Amino acid sequence: MLLSIFTPLLEFFTTPDKEWSIVTMPFMVLFVVFFAVYIWLNRSRHTAMLVYVTAFSLFFAFKANGLLMLLLPLTVLLSWKLTELVRQSEGRRRKWLMFLTVAVELLPLLYFKYTNFFIEVWNEMTASNFSPLSILLPIGISFYTLQAISYTVDVYKGRFTPEVSLLEYAFYLTFFPLLMAGPITRAEVLIPQIKERKPLEEKLIYAGLWLIIVGLLKKAVVADYIAQYNNWIFDDPTGYSGFEDAMGILGYSLQIFLDFSGYSDMSIGIAAVMGFQLRENFNFPYQSLNLTEFWRRWHIALSTWFRDYVYIPLGGNRKGKIRTYINCFIAMLLSGLWHGASWMFVIWGALHGLGLIIHKANKWWLDKIPNTWYVRFLAFFITFVYVAVAWVFFRSPSVESAMTLLGRIGSDFSWDYLPPFLNTRFVWVLFLVLGYALHGLRKRHASSLSDWFVRSPWLVKLLIFIVVMQLVINFRQDSVQPFIYAQF
């Protein structure tokens, strides 16, 4: 009897799982056990709590990556030690140590993520035929690499001055809610909270639980369900009508938002349940009236990272209009390349860079247009269509496939397909309409819902949680759709 229980447990703790994430049932069950011990340690044993959470985070990394997780503690050790040398140095030595540290932090990302892309580019440039290498991309490497770089640069520039122990830094860089797909969190936000010993607040725990519930609805119910149809469209756009292809683009635009913002909600929610307050990562981005506003609302952690560590160091808007446009374009190209080692991501970044340049160049006269409701609607419509078309290049496997999909919409679009589409895909359409309608809420309305949940009786909270979990189970597929941004 004991062996029948011990063997599955041993297998669970020693075997990686490619579907492992914070939305899976095994994680949720394990987190309940983890959290019970965490509460006890958090009350009076601060150092033990830091060790405990860091160990759990490394286990989380092992479940997702297998032995590739060893790259994470190695990055922690090298990044912390070299940044401490930067902190203690002065003059030119300090500057060169900073460059060395950033290079060391970047090197694993460049190797694991971009080696084959560089080989492909080299083959195209020189007509060579070097074979691509068999390289597995460690999950989360893009996120903790940028987080490590931000810490090093902030220490170098004096923006973050507190002394940080190796244990505190290990907690910061391996913190499991952020490990798989961010949001990228600055040292100034998380490390002071790591240093501070404080009891858990009931209000923050319930606010975190609300974010977890919202995140589950977004990711595990709506995004995963509508993904099935979207995948069919992008895999074979010629097999469907222009109307159906257009629905696929609308579906994917909603899917990628709900998928990633849902993960961010759950990450921030789990951190809140543990007593850590993180900054929001999405602020109703599809309500934007221009691309500049869109990037202030979409993936805020990434957009501000590229602003502070790429755009501004390049000169920002301090060296004239032409240089501003070039800096903006470079930042968006690098943002696209960060998402994946593919020309499709570079094209996506270039489209957003071009769109931002066009908006900045015309802002002087756009600001003079009367701020009426129909002007705002037109601005919203143009922005959303541009973003949605750019998503086509983000999702499609090739330029030819993307152009085929867009071409089908232009040549074979008819509203006659709407009635049969509604009949055959009613739930999909219902989720699409509800998803976009709820995205139209004002931020104050979303905050009011959260406040209501926090104040509601525990029985109401329990019933809401049970209903959401039942929805997750009912709409669950044979295998959970992976988080889109986990691959980056």
C-alpha positions in Angstrom: 0.0 0.0 0.0 2.8 2.4 1.0 4.7 1.5 -2.1 1.7 2.2 -4.4 1.5 5.7 -3.0 5.3 6.4 -2.8 6.1 5.3 -6.4 3.7 7.8 -8.2 5.0 10.6 -5.9 8.6 9.8 -6.6 7.8 9.8 -10.3 6.0 13.1 -10.1 9.0 14.8 -8.3 11.7 13.3 -10.5 10.0 13.5 -14.0 9.7 16.7 -16.1 6.3 17.5 -17.6 6.1 19.4 -20.9 2.6 20.6 -20.0 3.6 21.9 -16.6 2.4 25.4 -15.7 0.4 27.2 -13.1 -2.9 26.4 -14.9 -2.5 22.6 -14.6 -4.3 20.7 -11.9 -1.1 19.0 -10.5 0.4 22.5 -9.9 -2.8 23.7 -8.2 -2.9 20.7 -5.8 0.8 21.1 -5.1 0.5 24.8 -4.5 -2.1 24.2 -1.7 0.4 22.0 0.1 3.2 24.4 -0.6 1.2 27.4 0.7 0.3 25.7 4.0 4.0 25.4 4.8 4.7 28.9 3.4 2.2 30.5 5.8 3.9 28.9 8.8 7.4 29.9 7.7 6.3 33.4 6.7 5.2 34.2 10.3 8.5 33.9 12.0 11.2 32.2 9.9 12.1 34.7 7.2 15.3 33.2 6.0 13.8 29.7 6.0 10.9 31.1 4.0 13.3 32.5 1.4 15.1 29.2 1.1 11.8 27.3 0.9 10.3 29.4 -1.9 13.6 29.4 -3.9 13.8 25.6 -3.6 10.2 25.3 -4.8 10.9 27.7 -7.7 13.8 25.6 -8.8 11.6 22.5 -8.6 9.1 24.4 -10.7 11.8 25.1 -13.2 12.8 21.4 -13.2 9.3 20.3 -14.0 9.1 22.6 -17.0 12.7 22.2 -18.3 14.3 19.0 -16.9 18.0 19.3 -16.4 18.1 22.5 -18.5 16.9 24.1 -15.3 20.5 24.0 -14.1 21.0 27.0 -16.4 18.8 29.1 -14.0 20.9 28.7 -10.8 24.1 29.2 -12.8 22.6 32.5 -14.2 21.7 33.5 -10.7 25.2 32.9 -9.3 27.1 34.6 -12.2 24.7 37.5 -12.5 24.7 38.2 -8.7 28.5 37.9 -8.3 29.4 40.0 -11.4 26.8 42.6 -10.5 28.3 42.8 -7.0 31.7 43.5 -8.6 30.0 46.3 -10.7 28.6 47.7 -7.5 32.0 47.8 -5.8 33.9 49.2 -8.8 34.4 52.8 -10.1 35.3 54.5 -13.3 36.0 52.7 -16.5 36.4 49.4 -14.7 32.8 49.7 -13.5 31.6 50.4 -17.0 33.4 47.5 -18.6 32.3 45.1 -15.8 28.7 46.1 -16.5 29.1 45.3 -20.2 30.8 42.0 -19.3 28.0 41.1 -16.9 25.2 41.9 -19.5 27.1 39.8 -22.1 27.3 36.9 -19.7 23.6 37.2 -18.9 22.8 37.4 -22.7 25.0 34.6 -23.8 22.7 31.6 -22.9 19.7 33.3 -24.5 21.7 34.0 -27.7 22.9 30.4 -27.9 19.7 28.6 -27.0 17.3 30.8 -28.9 19.2 32.3 -31.8 21.9 29.9 -32.9 19.9 28.2 -35.6 18.5 31.6 -36.7 22.1 32.9 -37.2 23.0 29.7 -39.0 20.0 30.3 -41.4 21.0 33.9 -42.0 24.6 32.9 -42.6 23.5 30.2 -45.1 21.4 32.7 -47.0 24.2 35.3 -47.1 27.0 32.9 -48.1 25.1 30.1 -49.9 26.5 27.7 -47.2 24.7 24.6 -46.1 25.4 24.4 -42.3 22.9 22.1 -40.7 20.8 23.5 -37.8 21.7 22.2 -34.3 19.3 20.2 -32.1 18.8 22.8 -29.4 16.0 22.8 -26.8 14.9 26.2 -25.7 14.7 26.4 -21.8 11.2 27.7 -20.9 11.3 31.2 -19.4 14.9 32.0 -20.4 13.8 35.2 -22.2 12.0 36.5 -19.2 14.6 35.8 -16.5 17.4 37.0 -18.8 15.8 40.4 -19.2 15.1 40.5 -15.5 18.8 39.8 -14.7 19.9 42.5 -17.2 17.6 45.1 -15.7 19.0 44.4 -12.2 22.6 44.8 -13.5 22.0 48.0 -15.4 19.9 49.5 -12.5 22.8 48.8 -10.1 25.3 50.3 -12.5 23.3 53.5 -13.0 22.5 53.8 -9.3 18.8 53.4 -9.8 18.8 50.5 -7.4 21.2 50.8 -4.5 20.2 48.4 -1.6 22.7 45.6 -0.8 21.2 42.2 -2.0 22.3 38.9 -0.7 22.7 35.8 -2.9 19.6 34.2 -1.3 17.5 37.3 -1.9 18.7 37.6 -5.5 18.0 33.9 -6.1 14.5 34.4 -4.8 14.1 37.4 -7.1 15.3 35.7 -10.3 13.7 32.3 -9.8 10.3 33.4 -8.3 8.1 30.7 -9.7 5.0 32.8 -10.6 7.1 34.9 -12.9 9.4 32.1 -14.2 7.5 30.7 -17.2 6.3 33.9 -18.9 6.8 36.9 -16.7 5.7 39.6 -16.2 9.3 40.9 -16.1 9.6 42.5 -12.7 12.2 45.1 -11.7 14.4 44.7 -8.7 13.0 48.0 -7.2 9.5 46.4 -7.1 10.2 42.9 -5.7 13.5 42.9 -3.8 12.3 45.4 -1.1 9.3 43.2 -0.5 11.6 40.1 -0.3 13.7 41.9 2.4 10.7 42.9 4.5 9.2 40.4 6.9 5.4 41.1 7.2 2.3 39.1 7.9 -0.1 38.1 5.1 -2.9 40.5 4.6 -6.4 39.1 4.1 -7.4 41.8 1.6 -4.3 41.1 -0.6 -4.9 37.4 -0.5 -8.5 37.8 -1.7 -7.5 40.3 -4.3 -4.9 37.7 -5.5 -7.6 34.9 -5.5 -9.8 37.1 -7.7 -6.9 37.6 -10.2 -6.4 33.8 -10.2 -10.1 33.2 -11.0 -10.1 35.9 -13.7 -6.9 34.4 -15.2 -8.4 30.9 -15.2 -11.5 32.1 -17.1 -9.4 34.0 -19.6 -6.8 31.3 -20.3 -8.2 27.9 -19.4 -11.8 28.5 -20.6 -12.0 31.2 -23.3 -8.5 31.3 -24.8 -8.0 27.6 -25.0 -11.5 27.0 -26.5 -11.3 29.6 -29.3 -7.7 28.5 -30.0 -8.9 25.3 -31.6 -10.6 27.1 -34.5 -7.9 29.7 -34.8 -5.3 26.9 -35.3 -7.3 25.4 -38.1 -7.4 28.8 -39.9 -3.7 29.6 -39.6 -2.7 26.0 -40.5 -4.7 26.0 -43.7 -6.2 29.4 -44.7 -7.0 28.2 -48.2 -9.4 25.5 -46.8 -11.8 28.2 -45.6 -13.8 31.1 -46.9 -12.6 34.7 -46.6 -15.2 35.3 -43.9 -14.0 32.3 -41.9 -10.4 33.4 -42.2 -11.4 36.9 -41.0 -13.1 35.3 -38.0 -9.8 33.4 -37.4 -7.9 36.7 -37.2 -10.5 38.2 -34.8 -10.3 35.0 -32.8 -6.5 35.0 -32.6 -6.3 38.6 -31.6 -8.6 37.8 -28.7 -6.8 34.5 -27.9 -3.3 36.0 -27.6 -4.6 38.8 -25.3 -6.6 36.4 -23.1 -3.9 33.8 -23.1 -1.1 36.1 -22.0 -3.1 38.5 -19.8 -4.7 35.5 -18.2 -1.3 34.1 -17.3 -0.2 37.5 -16.0 -3.3 37.7 -13.9 -2.6 34.3 -12.4 1.1 35.2 -11.8 0.3 38.4 -10.1 -2.5 36.8 -8.2 -0.4 33.9 -6.9 2.3 36.5 -5.8 -0.4 38.5 -4.1 -1.7 35.5 -2.2 1.9 35.1 -1.0 2.0 38.7 0.1 3.9 40.3 -2.9 2.4 43.1 -4.9 3.4 43.3 -8.5 2.5 45.8 -11.2 -0.2 45.2 -13.8 0.9 43.9 -17.2 -2.1 44.7 -19.3 -4.5 47.7 -19.2 -7.3 47.0 -21.8 -4.9 47.4 -24.8 -7.6 47.0 -27.5 -9.2 50.2 -26.2 -6.2 52.1 -27.6 -6.7 54.9 -30.0 -3.2 54.8 -31.5 -0.2 52.4 -31.5 1.7 54.6 -29.0 -1.2 54.1 -26.5 -1.4 50.4 -27.4 2.2 49.8 -26.3 1.6 51.7 -23.1 -1.2 49.2 -22.4 0.0 45.9 -23.9 2.6 43.7 -22.1 3.6 46.8 -20.1 6.6 45.0 -18.4 8.2 44.3 -21.8 7.4 47.6 -23.5 8.8 49.6 -20.6 11.9 47.3 -20.5 12.7 48.0 -24.1 11.9 51.7 -23.5 14.3 52.0 -20.6 17.1 49.6 -21.7 17.1 50.0 -25.5 15.2 53.1 -26.7 16.4 55.6 -24.1 20.1 54.4 -24.2 20.0 54.7 -28.0 19.1 58.4 -27.5 15.4 58.2 -27.2 13.8 61.4 -28.4 16.7 63.6 -27.4 18.5 63.8 -30.7 16.0 65.0 -33.2 13.1 63.6 -35.1 14.9 61.3 -37.5 17.0 59.8 -34.7 13.9 59.3 -32.6 12.2 57.4 -35.5 15.3 55.2 -36.0 15.6 54.5 -32.3 11.9 53.6 -32.1 12.2 51.3 -35.1 15.3 49.5 -33.7 13.6 49.0 -30.4 10.5 47.4 -32.1 12.7 45.2 -34.3 14.5 43.9 -31.3 11.2 43.4 -29.5 10.0 41.3 -32.4 13.2 39.3 -32.5 12.9 38.8 -28.7 9.6 37.0 -29.3 11.2 34.4 -31.5 14.1 33.5 -33.8 12.1 33.9 -37.0 11.8 36.5 -39.8 8.0 36.5 -39.1 8.6 38.1 -35.7 11.0 40.6 -37.2 8.3 41.6 -39.7 5.8 41.9 -36.9 8.2 44.1 -35.0 8.9 46.2 -38.1 5.2 46.7 -38.7 4.8 48.1 -35.2 7.9 50.2 -35.5 6.6 51.6 -38.8 3.2 52.2 -37.3 4.7 54.1 -34.3 6.8 56.2 -36.6 3.8 57.2 -38.7 1.8 58.1 -35.6 4.7 60.2 -34.1 5.3 61.9 -37.4 1.7 62.9 -37.8 0.9 63.6 -34.1 1.2 67.4 -34.6 -1.9 67.6 -36.8 -3.8 64.5 -35.3 -3.9 66.3 -32.0 -5.8 69.2 -33.6 -8.7 67.0 -34.7 -11.8 67.5 -32.5 -12.1 64.8 -29.8 -15.6 63.7 -30.8 -17.0 60.2 -30.3 -16.9 59.3 -34.0 -13.2 60.5 -34.3 -12.4 58.3 -31.3 -14.2 55.4 -32.8 -12.4 55.8 -36.2 -9.0 56.0 -34.3 -9.9 52.9 -32.3 -11.0 51.0 -35.5 -7.8 51.9 -37.4 -5.6 51.0 -34.5 -7.3 47.6 -33.9 -7.3 46.6 -37.5 -3.6 47.5 -37.8 -2.8 45.5 -34.7 -4.9 42.5 -35.8 -3.3 42.4 -39.3 0.2 42.5 -37.6 -0.9 39.5 -35.5 -1.3 37.6 -38.8 2.4 37.8 -39.4 3.1 37.0 -35.7 1.1 33.8 -35.9 1.6 32.6 -39.5 4.4 30.1 -40.3 5.6 32.1 -43.3 5.1 35.4 -45.3 3.3 33.4 -48.0 0.9 31.9 -45.6 0.1 35.3 -44.0 -0.4 36.9 -47.5 -2.6 34.0 -48.5 -4.8 34.5 -45.4 -5.1 38.2 -46.0 -5.7 37.7 -49.7 -8.5 35.2 -49.0 -10.3 37.9 -47.0 -10.0 40.4 -49.7 -11.1 38.0 -52.5 -13.7 35.7 -50.9 -15.4 37.6 -48.1 -19.1 37.4 -47.9 -21.6 38.0 -45.1 -23.6 35.1 -46.5 -21.3 32.8 -44.5 -22.5 34.4 -41.2 -25.7 32.4 -40.6 -24.2 28.9 -41.2 -21.1 30.0 -39.2 -23.3 30.9 -36.2 -25.2 27.6 -36.5 -22.0 25.5 -36.4 -19.8 27.6 -34.1 -22.3 29.2 -31.7 -20.2 28.7 -28.5 -17.1 30.0 -30.3 -18.9 33.2 -31.5 -20.4 33.6 -28.0 -17.0 33.5 -26.4 -15.7 35.9 -29.0 -18.4 38.4 -28.4 -18.2 38.1 -24.7 -14.5 38.4 -24.7 -14.4 41.6 -26.7 -17.4 43.0 -24.8 -15.8 42.5 -21.5 -12.6 44.0 -22.8 -14.7 47.2 -23.4 -15.1 47.6 -19.6 -13.6 50.7 -18.0 -10.7 50.0 -15.6 -12.8 51.4 -12.7 -15.5 48.8 -13.4 -12.9 46.0 -13.3 -11.6 47.4 -10.0 -15.1 47.6 -8.6 -15.6 43.9 -9.4 -12.4 43.0 -7.6 -13.4 45.1 -4.6 -16.8 43.5 -4.5 -15.2 40.0 -4.5 -12.8 41.0 -1.7 -15.7 42.3 0.5 -18.1 39.4 -0.3 -18.7 36.6 2.3 -16.4 33.5 2.1 -19.3 31.3 0.9 -19.8 33.6 -2.2 -16.1 33.4 -2.9 -16.2 29.6 -2.6 -19.2 29.3 -4.9 -17.5 31.5 -7.6 -14.4 29.5 -7.4 -16.3 26.2 -7.7 -18.2 27.5 -10.7 -15.1 28.7 -12.5 -13.3 25.3 -11.8 -16.3 23.5 -13.2 -16.2 25.7 -16.3 -12.5 24.9 -16.7 -13.2 21.1 -16.4 -16.2 21.3 -18.8 -14.2 23.2 -21.5 -10.9 21.4 -20.9 -9.4 19.8 -24.0 -7.5 16.5 -24.0 -4.3 18.5 -23.5 -4.1 22.1 -22.2 -3.1 24.6 -24.8 0.5 25.9 -23.9 0.8 29.5 -22.9 1.7 31.3 -26.1 4.3 33.5 -24.5 6.0 30.5 -22.7 7.8 29.7 -26.0 9.5 33.1 -26.0 
